[in-house]
Amino acid sequence: MKTYIAIISAIFLAIAVVFNFLPRTKYSVLEKRDLKTFPEYSIDKLSNGTFTKEISEWFSDSEPYRDLLMSLSMSIKDYQRLVTDEDNITFHAAEGPTPEELEAQRKAEEEARERTPNRTAKEYENKLTANENAKIAHAGIIVVGSGEKVRAMMAYGGEAGGGMQFANIVNLYKQTFGDKVNIYCMVVPIAIDFYCPDKVKKRTKPQLPTINNIYTHLDEDVKAVDVYTTLGEHAGEDIYLRTDHHWTPLGAYYAARRFAKIADVPFRDLSSYEKNVIHGFVGTMYGYSKDIAVKKAPEDFVYYKPKGVDYQTTFVTYILDKDYNITAESQPKQDEFFKKYKDGSSSAYFTFMGGDQLLVKVKTSTNNHRRLMLIKDSFGNALPAFLFYSFEEIHVVDFRYFNQNIQKYVSDNNITDILFEQNIFNAYSPSIYKRLEKFLNQ
């Protein structure tokens, strides 16, 4: 009995020493975020209980060895996971669409095709992973397969009639700029439509009805860029990352090729590019899914540098406050478009420009008087490198960060083409209208 008490006491003492005296963790590589810092003291915060609450949040959020402990917890949960049938499918997510909702989605899709057959994406039939094993991990993320080929994917919950605000704001830009500027709309699907096993399809909704709804409601002089069909045609290739929520540069290449055809600009195939590889990449889906199987299935991050074209990249970096509002900006600075990361780096997707909180201008040796503004989310970071042969200049604006009047910017820089690229989640979000409308008037 004394030995048992001594062992338990030693364990509790070790835990107390670790959590109270060792340095606190400031950044989580697993979750890719800064952890909470010790709160600032004030009489008001103390009197209303906020101060003690924030101390508690800081203490639990910044525990020493946070990532190590979380990984250990994931491993234990993976072994203890409740299996609902012999195919290793476990469910913790919300229920999927009802049969009535699926039928309504089907009818909406058919109606969209009948109205504007040239503005609808074609349905993709999964012949690759339809019968693979799958499980629902943390936050409803679907994890497919096992071993080194594990793929983690976000579920989609949007309805067939969604995305109207995105269509409306793209139309507003066309009405604002008129014939002076070509306007294009590209909605990028996430991977789940192409790789979701049949047995877990009820846990996600099809993206195609939403995408077709957006394209159907674009004005006639706005050009839809159907990359859903294009990506479906190449789903057997590595067009989406297995351990990250983004597409691969190869997926972006096929999308850029489709856009270049619609924009009627030159385009080069992959033989004009230098292939580069970052080995051992594990992206965002490890932290999102909290599934150790994702960490154990690293992949190659393959990207391509254009050859035979000169280009010069100028960056303006935005300084943000804790609420991600722009508080200041750097002076324009020339730097490399492609950033370098070592094997095993979880930041490999930052290879393109280094991130999102930037205004980027690329001046190329392509002399055709076509100047593109790309208004994008993080998926769009992989697009510009495939368009250096296509446009004289490429201006990259993230829809979350821009502090100039876009009408003046377009005029001052002689922009001829604007491409709106958004992944399906952002295209579906009602807030996108206000963000992009602000650019027109700020």
Steps between C-alpha positions, in 0.01 A plus 500: 500500500780741588672424170177574310455833684863590432464430126176701473655788696806498275280514190297792634819679607649455152182636339502798736863578418441472124186715493610763752874546454603401147485763220154547350443418133451811286424349159332175398645344186220244506224763505701759304413787733640725771384385841345724762726736693473605864221762522549864589373596842237767566263575788198468269607159372562380853164622631294342218688171507658538155857506633479166681320345204776614263766364736325162494485506119869595477601226744321224310582630150875547550584183691861380463556238230149570367552344156668193645216441745237554230675251270511246781130556567422451129690173495309369801164607352590340167551164672184541708280627215146360501453306177140482378546225240758273345602768250651721773259792463440708813261792528514811716385763250155652449247313291517547124223615265163325506367321189265795445793746510701285258205489260465881521871537424467269200206699361681831553800365310283381209322835481834682495623286213182559301522878544864544406664180378824681413538627858473178696767267628466132420440243771796284600465129574752372755666187364815534711411478867129413492548174690788595729474486877436829676443651842369830630767675705489817711264775373341266249808471280497183293817290505529251215730204460788379713877498514700735280201587277273643770297797376318746728220715357262767623128430468283754320165614640377760251164497327421501127376859510809640671767732367266772378695776675817395318322503164349841581829664598676366189214645294536833682869517405407440136237773517757734660781444249291428192672414175834638619577191709432131438349332807535127576356283778669180620351292782746236623350181645658330799625143472204322660292487178772305321615256769212440741424128547138404434437385857563845650342714228207576729744693722564765236299684237580527128674819393388486138149646557649802682763557232243476222270735689778762517588467133134508396450835673800675345425771248547394138815710458669345805705196398459188715812284536381143559787329682272239662476312172869554428609366840263204466669407173834482687380358833721194449805725527634678810283810465417531872728468799423201722605665829397859429173670406646665187537366150848416373689724258412241234131559568559874473685441171196337342277781631739765363501327162121509491498868594763589237288335231192703598706821530659430158858546619811286433567202729793261541483134601705348784800435277572874532534471878765380743362239739583544870413272792471551876496156661321399819226764491211473746254785465202652679281190507706343778404782736143523372428127520708428810560158346848355548460296179534824301831584665628152420426545128723791385502587130713674240415863435579546129511848348616645171717801413458652153805496272577731210301796627634791702296630792545750780287484815415796724338448840305726734453332839199585716539538876196365683359534851370206705165524317676482159426861413765682298679754720796582274684386189861467396668690223506309166789256501636273229546139604480143370158370397590147608600454864721210602403242764685194623380141481253432778383860526128538572514840325563364150182657360651841583747434216294740289563858610534399865136539605182703468548830683656661195441707190718350227590629156683279251649665193581243229684506167174403325416804288134480404350799687281268708509579872323268741369568848442178692259545794547176687505295818788272599417248225583775252859528622599212274348655184722799404817299429319322215398831343839670463498401131143629465499855636731799497419574862322307775368683807404270788242619755370286785128560558569535874774763473498809280491864612481696175213606279491228239350722231796734528744210518360344183520834319851588623639158403312460170345170608331324207376183671369414847474137610296424813622170645338365817474151640147371555491595871585864434279517192210373712560743789258798511777724639695499174270763347578757770873434486524547123250787491720686746788489251290696251426784741773521765 
